């Protein structure tokens, strides 16, 4: 019985860790896409304003 409870707790931990890592991955991809967009805007501004 204790083994079953331990397995359930460990399983929940793994699920929680997977959820957190997937959220972190989603936030990272959002940050990367925002950075890419702002980088493109910066490049355009630099080209226009630099000339």
PQR file of N, CA, C, O and H, with PARSE charges and radii, in Angstrom:
ATOM      1  N   UNK A   1       0.834  -1.205   0.000 -0.4000 1.5000
ATOM      2  CA  UNK A   1       0.000   0.000   0.000 -0.0000 2.0000
ATOM      3  C   UNK A   1       0.871   1.258   0.000  0.5500 1.7000
ATOM      4  O   UNK A   1       0.611   2.201  -0.748 -0.5500 1.4000
ATOM      5  N   UNK A   2       1.891   1.266   0.833 -0.4000 1.5000
ATOM      6  CA  UNK A   2       2.777   2.430   0.891 -0.0000 2.0000
ATOM      7  C   UNK A   2       3.467   2.638  -0.458  0.5500 1.7000
ATOM      8  O   UNK A   2       3.680   3.772  -0.888 -0.5500 1.4000
ATOM      9  H   UNK A   2       2.102   0.501   1.441  0.4000 1.0000
ATOM     10  N   UNK A   3       3.817   1.522  -1.124 -0.4000 1.5000
ATOM     11  CA  UNK A   3       4.459   1.636  -2.428 -0.0000 2.0000
ATOM     12  C   UNK A   3       3.528   2.304  -3.437  0.5500 1.7000
ATOM     13  O   UNK A   3       3.956   3.121  -4.253 -0.5500 1.4000
ATOM     14  H   UNK A   3       3.644   0.601  -0.775  0.4000 1.0000
ATOM     15  N   UNK A   4       2.253   1.943  -3.366 -0.4000 1.5000
ATOM     16  CA  UNK A   4       1.271   2.523  -4.279 -0.0000 2.0000
ATOM     17  C   UNK A   4       1.150   4.025  -4.044  0.5500 1.7000
ATOM     18  O   UNK A   4       1.139   4.814  -4.990 -0.5500 1.4000
ATOM     19  H   UNK A   4       1.905   1.279  -2.704  0.4000 1.0000
ATOM     20  N   UNK A   5       1.057   4.413  -2.762 -0.4000 1.5000
ATOM     21  CA  UNK A   5       0.960   5.834  -2.428 -0.0000 2.0000
ATOM     22  C   UNK A   5       2.208   6.573  -2.900  0.5500 1.7000
ATOM     23  O   UNK A   5       2.119   7.664  -3.463 -0.5500 1.4000
ATOM     24  H   UNK A   5       1.066   3.773  -1.994  0.4000 1.0000
ATOM     25  N   UNK A   6       3.374   5.966  -2.665 -0.4000 1.5000
ATOM     26  CA  UNK A   6       4.628   6.577  -3.107 -0.0000 2.0000
ATOM     27  C   UNK A   6       4.660   6.740  -4.618  0.5500 1.7000
ATOM     28  O   UNK A   6       5.102   7.769  -5.129 -0.5500 1.4000
ATOM     29  H   UNK A   6       3.446   5.080  -2.208  0.4000 1.0000
ATOM     30  N   UNK A   7       4.186   5.713  -5.338 -0.4000 1.5000
ATOM     31  CA  UNK A   7       4.175   5.784  -6.795 -0.0000 2.0000
ATOM     32  C   UNK A   7       3.249   6.895  -7.277  0.5500 1.7000
ATOM     33  O   UNK A   7       3.570   7.610  -8.226 -0.5500 1.4000
ATOM     34  H   UNK A   7       3.827   4.877  -4.923  0.4000 1.0000
ATOM     35  N   UNK A   8       2.100   7.036  -6.620 -0.4000 1.5000
ATOM     36  CA  UNK A   8       1.157   8.088  -7.003 -0.0000 2.0000
ATOM     37  C   UNK A   8       1.773   9.463  -6.761  0.5500 1.7000
ATOM     38  O   UNK A   8       1.663  10.357  -7.600 -0.5500 1.4000
ATOM     39  H   UNK A   8       1.840   6.455  -5.849  0.4000 1.0000
ATOM     40  N   UNK A   9       2.428   9.626  -5.597 -0.4000 1.5000
ATOM     41  CA  UNK A   9       3.056  10.916  -5.284 -0.0000 2.0000
ATOM     42  C   UNK A   9       4.155  11.246  -6.283  0.5500 1.7000
ATOM     43  O   UNK A   9       4.255  12.377  -6.758 -0.5500 1.4000
ATOM     44  H   UNK A   9       2.517   8.900  -4.915  0.4000 1.0000
ATOM     45  N   UNK A  10       4.982  10.245  -6.600 -0.4000 1.5000
ATOM     46  CA  UNK A  10       6.053  10.461  -7.576 -0.0000 2.0000
ATOM     47  C   UNK A  10       5.454  10.800  -8.938  0.5500 1.7000
ATOM     48  O   UNK A  10       5.951  11.682  -9.639 -0.5500 1.4000
ATOM     49  H   UNK A  10       4.900   9.327  -6.214  0.4000 1.0000
ATOM     50  N   UNK A  11       4.382  10.097  -9.310 -0.4000 1.5000
ATOM     51  CA  UNK A  11       3.719  10.381 -10.583 -0.0000 2.0000
ATOM     52  C   UNK A  11       3.196  11.798 -10.633  0.5500 1.7000
ATOM     53  O   UNK A  11       3.333  12.485 -11.645 -0.5500 1.4000
ATOM     54  H   UNK A  11       3.978   9.381  -8.741  0.4000 1.0000
ATOM     55  N   UNK A  12       2.593  12.236  -9.535 -0.4000 1.5000
ATOM     56  CA  UNK A  12       2.083  13.609  -9.491 -0.0000 2.0000
ATOM     57  C   UNK A  12       3.226  14.606  -9.610  0.5500 1.7000
ATOM     58  O   UNK A  12       3.094  15.641 -10.264 -0.5500 1.4000
ATOM     59  H   UNK A  12       2.481  11.678  -8.713  0.4000 1.0000
ATOM     60  N   UNK A  13       4.350  14.290  -8.974 -0.4000 1.5000
ATOM     61  CA  UNK A  13       5.506  15.177  -9.067 -0.0000 2.0000
ATOM     62  C   UNK A  13       5.980  15.303 -10.503  0.5500 1.7000
ATOM     63  O   UNK A  13       6.290  16.396 -10.977 -0.5500 1.4000
ATOM     64  H   UNK A  13       4.457  13.450  -8.442  0.4000 1.0000
ATOM     65  N   UNK A  14       6.033  14.149 -11.200 -0.4000 1.5000
ATOM     66  CA  UNK A  14       6.472  14.169 -12.593 -0.0000 2.0000
ATOM     67  C   UNK A  14       5.499  14.976 -13.452  0.5500 1.7000
ATOM     68  O   UNK A  14       5.915  15.738 -14.324 -0.5500 1.4000
ATOM     69  H   UNK A  14       5.782  13.261 -10.815  0.4000 1.0000
ATOM     70  N   UNK A  15       4.202  14.803 -13.198 -0.4000 1.5000
ATOM     71  CA  UNK A  15       3.198  15.555 -13.960 -0.0000 2.0000
ATOM     72  C   UNK A  15       3.369  17.044 -13.708  0.5500 1.7000
ATOM     73  O   UNK A  15       3.324  17.851 -14.637 -0.5500 1.4000
ATOM     74  H   UNK A  15       3.864  14.184 -12.490  0.4000 1.0000
ATOM     75  N   UNK A  16       3.566  17.404 -12.435 -0.4000 1.5000
ATOM     76  CA  UNK A  16       3.746  18.804 -12.080 -0.0000 2.0000
ATOM     77  C   UNK A  16       5.000  19.368 -12.739  0.5500 1.7000
ATOM     78  O   UNK A  16       4.978  20.471 -13.285 -0.5500 1.4000
ATOM     79  H   UNK A  16       3.603  16.749 -11.681  0.4000 1.0000
ATOM     80  N   UNK A  17       6.095  18.604 -12.685 -0.4000 1.5000
ATOM     81  CA  UNK A  17       7.344  19.052 -13.300 -0.0000 2.0000
ATOM     82  C   UNK A  17       7.159  19.225 -14.806  0.5500 1.7000
ATOM     83  O   UNK A  17       7.657  20.190 -15.385 -0.5500 1.4000
ATOM     84  H   UNK A  17       6.113  17.707 -12.242  0.4000 1.0000
ATOM     85  N   UNK A  18       6.443  18.290 -15.444 -0.4000 1.5000
ATOM     86  CA  UNK A  18       6.196  18.406 -16.873 -0.0000 2.0000
ATOM     87  C   UNK A  18       5.359  19.627 -17.196  0.5500 1.7000
ATOM     88  O   UNK A  18       5.604  20.307 -18.193 -0.5500 1.4000
ATOM     89  H   UNK A  18       6.039  17.505 -14.974  0.4000 1.0000
ATOM     90  N   UNK A  19       4.368  19.911 -16.354 -0.4000 1.5000
ATOM     91  CA  UNK A  19       3.507  21.072 -16.551 -0.0000 2.0000
ATOM     92  C   UNK A  19       4.320  22.351 -16.444  0.5500 1.7000
ATOM     93  O   UNK A  19       4.189  23.247 -17.278 -0.5500 1.4000
ATOM     94  H   UNK A  19       4.169  19.360 -15.544  0.4000 1.0000
ATOM     95  N   UNK A  20       5.160  22.435 -15.416 -0.4000 1.5000
ATOM     96  CA  UNK A  20       5.988  23.627 -15.216 -0.0000 2.0000
ATOM     97  C   UNK A  20       6.943  23.808 -16.388  0.5500 1.7000
ATOM     98  O   UNK A  20       7.093  24.916 -16.902 -0.5500 1.4000
ATOM     99  H   UNK A  20       5.266  21.707 -14.739  0.4000 1.0000
ATOM    100  N   UNK A  21       7.595  22.716 -16.817 -0.4000 1.5000
ATOM    101  CA  UNK A  21       8.562  22.840 -17.901 -0.0000 2.0000
ATOM    102  C   UNK A  21       7.866  23.217 -19.205  0.5500 1.7000
ATOM    103  O   UNK A  21       8.423  23.974 -19.999 -0.5500 1.4000
ATOM    104  H   UNK A  21       7.473  21.816 -16.399  0.4000 1.0000
ATOM    105  N   UNK A  22       6.659  22.703 -19.441 -0.4000 1.5000
ATOM    106  CA  UNK A  22       5.946  23.074 -20.663 -0.0000 2.0000
ATOM    107  C   UNK A  22       5.533  24.540 -20.610  0.5500 1.7000
ATOM    108  O   UNK A  22       5.555  25.231 -21.628 -0.5500 1.4000
ATOM    109  H   UNK A  22       6.206  22.088 -18.796  0.4000 1.0000
ATOM    110  N   UNK A  23       5.153  25.018 -19.414 -0.4000 1.5000
ATOM    111  CA  UNK A  23       4.814  26.436 -19.281 -0.0000 2.0000
ATOM    112  C   UNK A  23       6.034  27.302 -19.512  0.5500 1.7000
ATOM    113  O   UNK A  23       5.957  28.321 -20.198 -0.5500 1.4000
ATOM    114  H   UNK A  23       5.135  24.456 -18.587  0.4000 1.0000
ATOM    115  N   UNK A  24       7.167  26.899 -18.940 -0.4000 1.5000
ATOM    116  CA  UNK A  24       8.412  27.647 -19.136 -0.0000 2.0000
ATOM    117  C   UNK A  24       8.773  27.662 -20.619  0.5500 1.7000
ATOM    118  O   UNK A  24       9.194  28.689 -21.152 -0.5500 1.4000
ATOM    119  H   UNK A  24       7.229  26.071 -18.383  0.4000 1.0000
ATOM    120  N   UNK A  25       8.605  26.518 -21.281 -0.4000 1.5000
ATOM    121  CA  UNK A  25       8.892  26.453 -22.709 -0.0000 2.0000
ATOM    122  C   UNK A  25       7.988  27.374 -23.502  0.5500 1.7000
ATOM    123  O   UNK A  25       8.439  28.029 -24.442 -0.5500 1.4000
ATOM    124  H   UNK A  25       8.263  25.684 -20.848  0.4000 1.0000
ATOM    125  N   UNK A  26       6.707  27.434 -23.133 -0.4000 1.5000
ATOM    126  CA  UNK A  26       5.768  28.315 -23.831 -0.0000 2.0000
ATOM    127  C   UNK A  26       6.155  29.774 -23.618  0.5500 1.7000
ATOM    128  O   UNK A  26       6.128  30.569 -24.557 -0.5500 1.4000
ATOM    129  H   UNK A  26       6.341  26.902 -22.369  0.4000 1.0000
ATOM    130  N   UNK A  27       6.515  30.127 -22.380 -0.4000 1.5000
ATOM    131  CA  UNK A  27       6.921  31.504 -22.092 -0.0000 2.0000
ATOM    132  C   UNK A  27       8.186  31.844 -22.872  0.5500 1.7000
ATOM    133  O   UNK A  27       8.311  32.942 -23.415 -0.5500 1.4000
ATOM    134  H   UNK A  27       6.537  29.481 -21.617  0.4000 1.0000
ATOM    135  N   UNK A  28       9.125  30.895 -22.924 -0.4000 1.5000
ATOM    136  CA  UNK A  28      10.367  31.147 -23.656 -0.0000 2.0000
ATOM    137  C   UNK A  28      10.097  31.377 -25.131  0.5500 1.7000
ATOM    138  O   UNK A  28      10.673  32.284 -25.733 -0.5500 1.4000
ATOM    139  H   UNK A  28       9.023  30.003 -22.483  0.4000 1.0000
ATOM    140  N   UNK A  29       9.218  30.560 -25.728 -0.4000 1.5000
ATOM    141  CA  UNK A  29       8.923  30.727 -27.152 -0.0000 2.0000
ATOM    142  C   UNK A  29       8.231  32.064 -27.396  0.5500 1.7000
ATOM    143  O   UNK A  29       8.478  32.712 -28.413 -0.5500 1.4000
ATOM    144  H   UNK A  29       8.750  29.824 -25.240  0.4000 1.0000
ATOM    145  N   UNK A  30       7.357  32.486 -26.462 -0.4000 1.5000
ATOM    146  CA  UNK A  30       6.723  33.799 -26.587 -0.0000 2.0000
ATOM    147  C   UNK A  30       7.763  34.903 -26.532  0.5500 1.7000
ATOM    148  O   UNK A  30       7.739  35.829 -27.342 -0.5500 1.4000
ATOM    149  H   UNK A  30       7.157  31.960 -25.636  0.4000 1.0000
ATOM    150  N   UNK A  31       8.679  34.803 -25.570 -0.4000 1.5000
ATOM    151  CA  UNK A  31       9.737  35.811 -25.432 -0.0000 2.0000
ATOM    152  C   UNK A  31      10.600  35.838 -26.687  0.5500 1.7000
ATOM    153  O   UNK A  31      10.955  36.910 -27.178 -0.5500 1.4000
ATOM    154  H   UNK A  31       8.698  34.051 -24.911  0.4000 1.0000
ATOM    155  N   UNK A  32      10.940  34.653 -27.208 -0.4000 1.5000
ATOM    156  CA  UNK A  32      11.762  34.590 -28.410 -0.0000 2.0000
ATOM    157  C   UNK A  32      11.056  35.229 -29.595  0.5500 1.7000
ATOM    158  O   UNK A  32      11.678  35.978 -30.347 -0.5500 1.4000
ATOM    159  H   UNK A  32      10.652  33.783 -26.809  0.4000 1.0000
ATOM    160  N   UNK A  33       9.768  34.950 -29.778 -0.4000 1.5000
ATOM    161  CA  UNK A  33       9.044  35.528 -30.909 -0.0000 2.0000
ATOM    162  C   UNK A  33       8.922  37.040 -30.741  0.5500 1.7000
ATOM    163  O   UNK A  33       9.028  37.784 -31.717 -0.5500 1.4000
ATOM    164  H   UNK A  33       9.262  34.341 -29.167  0.4000 1.0000
ATOM    165  N   UNK A  34       8.699  37.499 -29.501 -0.4000 1.5000
ATOM    166  CA  UNK A  34       8.623  38.941 -29.256 -0.0000 2.0000
ATOM    167  C   UNK A  34       9.972  39.585 -29.549  0.5500 1.7000
ATOM    168  O   UNK A  34      10.036  40.652 -30.158 -0.5500 1.4000
ATOM    169  H   UNK A  34       8.613  36.895 -28.709  0.4000 1.0000
ATOM    170  N   UNK A  35      11.046  38.937 -29.116 -0.4000 1.5000
ATOM    171  CA  UNK A  35      12.385  39.454 -29.372 -0.0000 2.0000
ATOM    172  C   UNK A  35      12.649  39.539 -30.868  0.5500 1.7000
ATOM    173  O   UNK A  35      13.212  40.516 -31.361 -0.5500 1.4000
ATOM    174  H   UNK A  35      10.994  38.070 -28.621  0.4000 1.0000
ATOM    175  N   UNK A  36      12.225  38.482 -31.589 -0.4000 1.5000
ATOM    176  CA  UNK A  36      12.432  38.451 -33.034 -0.0000 2.0000
ATOM    177  C   UNK A  36      11.681  39.601 -33.698  0.5500 1.7000
ATOM    178  O   UNK A  36      12.221  40.272 -34.578 -0.5500 1.4000
ATOM    179  H   UNK A  36      11.768  37.688 -31.188  0.4000 1.0000
ATOM    180  N   UNK A  37      10.434  39.831 -33.277 -0.4000 1.5000
ATOM    181  CA  UNK A  37       9.637  40.913 -33.854 -0.0000 2.0000
ATOM    182  C   UNK A  37      10.262  42.264 -33.557  0.5500 1.7000
ATOM    183  O   UNK A  37      10.408  43.099 -34.450 -0.5500 1.4000
ATOM    184  H   UNK A  37       9.995  39.287 -32.562  0.4000 1.0000
ATOM    185  N   UNK A  38      10.635  42.479 -32.286 -0.4000 1.5000
ATOM    186  CA  UNK A  38      11.235  43.761 -31.927 -0.0000 2.0000
ATOM    187  C   UNK A  38      12.582  43.935 -32.619  0.5500 1.7000
ATOM    188  O   UNK A  38      12.949  45.047 -32.999 -0.5500 1.4000
ATOM    189  H   UNK A  38      10.517  41.800 -31.560  0.4000 1.0000
ATOM    190  N   UNK A  39      13.310  42.848 -32.781 -0.4000 1.5000
ATOM    191  CA  UNK A  39      14.587  42.909 -33.492 -0.0000 2.0000
ATOM    192  C   UNK A  39      14.377  43.329 -34.938  0.5500 1.7000
ATOM    193  O   UNK A  39      15.150  44.126 -35.472 -0.5500 1.4000
ATOM    194  H   UNK A  39      13.012  41.945 -32.472  0.4000 1.0000
ATOM    195  N   UNK A  40      13.333  42.797 -35.579 -0.4000 1.5000
ATOM    196  CA  UNK A  40      13.025  43.170 -36.955 -0.0000 2.0000
ATOM    197  C   UNK A  40      12.646  44.648 -37.026  0.5500 1.7000
ATOM    198  O   UNK A  40      13.074  45.360 -37.935 -0.5500 1.4000
ATOM    199  H   UNK A  40      12.705  42.150 -35.145  0.4000 1.0000
ATOM    200  N   UNK A  41      11.838  45.108 -36.058 -0.4000 1.5000
ATOM    201  CA  UNK A  41      11.443  46.519 -36.020 -0.0000 2.0000
ATOM    202  C   UNK A  41      12.678  47.392 -35.829  0.5500 1.7000
ATOM    203  O   UNK A  41      12.828  48.413 -36.501 -0.5500 1.4000
ATOM    204  H   UNK A  41      11.491  44.530 -35.320  0.4000 1.0000
ATOM    205  N   UNK A  42      13.568  46.994 -34.910 -0.4000 1.5000
ATOM    206  CA  UNK A  42      14.801  47.739 -34.677 -0.0000 2.0000
ATOM    207  C   UNK A  42      15.627  47.819 -35.949  0.5500 1.7000
ATOM    208  O   UNK A  42      16.172  48.875 -36.271 -0.5500 1.4000
ATOM    209  H   UNK A  42      13.446  46.165 -34.365  0.4000 1.0000
ATOM    210  N   UNK A  43      15.724  46.716 -36.670 -0.4000 1.5000
ATOM    211  CA  UNK A  43      16.518  46.688 -37.896 -0.0000 2.0000
ATOM    212  C   UNK A  43      15.934  47.642 -38.928  0.5500 1.7000
ATOM    213  O   UNK A  43      16.672  48.389 -39.571 -0.5500 1.4000
ATOM    214  H   UNK A  43      15.281  45.859 -36.408  0.4000 1.0000
ATOM    215  N   UNK A  44      14.610  47.622 -39.091 -0.4000 1.5000
ATOM    216  CA  UNK A  44      13.954  48.515 -40.051 -0.0000 2.0000
ATOM    217  C   UNK A  44      14.179  49.969 -39.654  0.5500 1.7000
ATOM    218  O   UNK A  44      14.519  50.798 -40.498 -0.5500 1.4000
ATOM    219  H   UNK A  44      14.011  47.016 -38.569  0.4000 1.0000
ATOM    220  N   UNK A  45      13.992  50.282 -38.365 -0.4000 1.5000
ATOM    221  CA  UNK A  45      14.201  51.653 -37.888 -0.0000 2.0000
ATOM    222  C   UNK A  45      15.638  52.086 -38.109  0.5500 1.7000
ATOM    223  O   UNK A  45      15.906  53.220 -38.505 -0.5500 1.4000
ATOM    224  H   UNK A  45      13.716  49.608 -37.679  0.4000 1.0000
ATOM    225  N   UNK A  46      16.561  51.163 -37.848 -0.4000 1.5000
ATOM    226  CA  UNK A  46      17.979  51.484 -38.018 -0.0000 2.0000
ATOM    227  C   UNK A  46      18.274  51.782 -39.482  0.5500 1.7000
ATOM    228  O   UNK A  46      19.005  52.722 -39.792 -0.5500 1.4000
ATOM    229  H   UNK A  46      16.343  50.242 -37.527  0.4000 1.0000
ATOM    230  N   UNK A  47      17.706  50.984 -40.380 -0.4000 1.5000
ATOM    231  CA  UNK A  47      17.954  51.193 -41.804 -0.0000 2.0000
ATOM    232  C   UNK A  47      17.362  52.518 -42.270  0.5500 1.7000
ATOM    233  O   UNK A  47      18.000  53.266 -43.011 -0.5500 1.4000
ATOM    234  H   UNK A  47      17.112  50.220 -40.128  0.4000 1.0000
ATOM    235  N   UNK A  48      16.121  52.807 -41.824 -0.4000 1.5000
ATOM    236  CA  UNK A  48      15.477  54.052 -42.244 -0.0000 2.0000
ATOM    237  C   UNK A  48      16.119  55.262 -41.582  0.5500 1.7000
ATOM    238  O   UNK A  48      16.450  56.241 -42.250 -0.5500 1.4000
ATOM    239  H   UNK A  48      15.602  52.200 -41.222  0.4000 1.0000
ATOM    240  N   UNK A  49      16.296  55.190 -40.253 -0.4000 1.5000
ATOM    241  CA  UNK A  49      16.815  56.342 -39.518 -0.0000 2.0000
ATOM    242  C   UNK A  49      18.305  56.530 -39.761  0.5500 1.7000
ATOM    243  O   UNK A  49      18.807  57.653 -39.738 -0.5500 1.4000
ATOM    244  H   UNK A  49      16.028  54.394 -39.710  0.4000 1.0000
ATOM    245  N   UNK A  50      19.010  55.428 -39.994 -0.4000 1.5000
ATOM    246  CA  UNK A  50      20.454  55.511 -40.207 -0.0000 2.0000
ATOM    247  C   UNK A  50      20.801  56.218 -41.502  0.5500 1.7000
ATOM    248  O   UNK A  50      21.851  56.852 -41.605 -0.5500 1.4000
ATOM    249  H   UNK A  50      18.601  54.515 -40.013  0.4000 1.0000
ATOM    250  N   UNK A  51      19.909  56.112 -42.507 -0.4000 1.5000
ATOM    251  CA  UNK A  51      20.169  56.743 -43.800 -0.0000 2.0000
ATOM    252  C   UNK A  51      19.738  58.160 -43.790  0.5500 1.7000
ATOM    253  O   UNK A  51      19.880  58.856 -44.796 -0.5500 1.4000
ATOM    254  H   UNK A  51      19.056  55.597 -42.423  0.4000 1.0000
TER
END
